[in-house]
Amino acid sequence: MSANKVENVVSVIEDYFYGVYLGDLEKLRNAFHEQTILYGDINGTPYLKNLEEYLEGVKNRKSPKEAGEDYKMKIVNIDFFGNNAIAKLSVPIFGIQYTDYLSMTIVNGKWRIVNKLFTNDIQ
């Protein structure tokens, strides 16, 4: 596997992390394919949004940085297969520990997130 491939995927994940942390819609648009679907559950409640619905939610909330939270997001693992990758992420925000799985692939020559699947750890 080429170092460039890893660097490109990590760059997309960093756009995602900082987009979420800063509430930066441009970084999030850069990371996601426009047809991305986001699935998951929060405290057991199902969550399903398309990218525009997700971005609207980010736009209309205070960012974790504005809320005074420290940046603690991290990559747990990345698996590569062909021109695809699955990343497992730790995303602690708003006092909740989320686990995200991002499916990524190359679209028009650039890595993009094409699906997000997530949940939060329920104590």
N, C-alpha and C positions, 0 to 999 in steps of 0.2 A: 504494500500500500504506500502511495506516495505521501510525503510530508505535506505537499500542497493540498491534497485531498482533505487531510485532517485539518489543516489550517483553515480551509474554506468552510468546512462544516462548523468548526469552533467559532469562526467569525459570525456565521448566521446565528448560532446559539447566543453569542454575546450581544448581537443586535436584539434578540428576543429578551434576554435578561435585562439589558439596560432600557429597552422599550417599556417593559413592565415596571421596573424600578423607578424610572423617571417619568413615566406616563408619556413617553415619546412615540407618537403615532407614526412618525416617519420611519423610525427604526423598526417598529413592528411591521409596517407595510413592506419594508425592505426584506424582512425575514420570511414573511408568509407569502405563499402563492394566493392569488386573489380568490380562488375557489376552495380554500381551506375550510374544513368543518372542525369544530372544537366540541368534543364529547367529554363527559365526565360526570362526577357527582361531587356535591359539596354537602358534607354531613348526611350523606345518604340520599340527598335530593338530586334527581337527574338534571343534567345541564347539557344543552345542545344549542349551539349558536353558529351562524356562519361568520366569516371574517368581519363583515361590516357591523354586525350586531355586537361582536366582541369589542371592536375598536370603539364603538359608541359607548360601551360600558367603561372602557379605560378612560375615554375622554371626559366622562361625567363623574369621575371619582377623584379623590385626592390620591396622589401617587404615594407609594411607600416612602420615598425620600421626603416628600412634603409632610408626611405623618411623623417624620423623625426617626424612621427605622434605619438600622444599619443594613448595608448590602451584604447578604449572606448566601446568595444563590450560587449553586455549583453544579458542575457536570459530574454525575455519578459514573456513567459509562456510555460509550458509543460503540455500536456494532455496525460494521460496514458489510455490505453485500452488493457487488456490482456497483452500479451508479446510485445506490440507495444507502440510507443510514437510519438507524433508530437510536435516539439518545434518551437516556434516563436522566432526569434532572431533579435536584432538590431545590424547591422554590418556597422558602419561608417568607411569607408576607402577611401583614395585618394580623400577626399573632397566630397564624395558621400555617402548619407544615404541609405543603402540597408536594406531591410526587407527580411529575409530568413525564409523559413519553411523547417525543416528537418524531414523527416519520418525515424524513427528508429525501428528496431526490433532485436530480438535475433537470431543470426546466429552462429551455432556451439558453443553455450554456451556463446557468447559474444555480447554485444550490438554493433550495427553498423548502420551507416547512409546508407539507401538504396535509398534515393531520396532527391534531393535538388531542391526546387522551390523558385525563388526569383525575386525581382524587386527593382528598386530604386525609391525613392520619387522624382517626377518631380515637380519642383516649377513653 
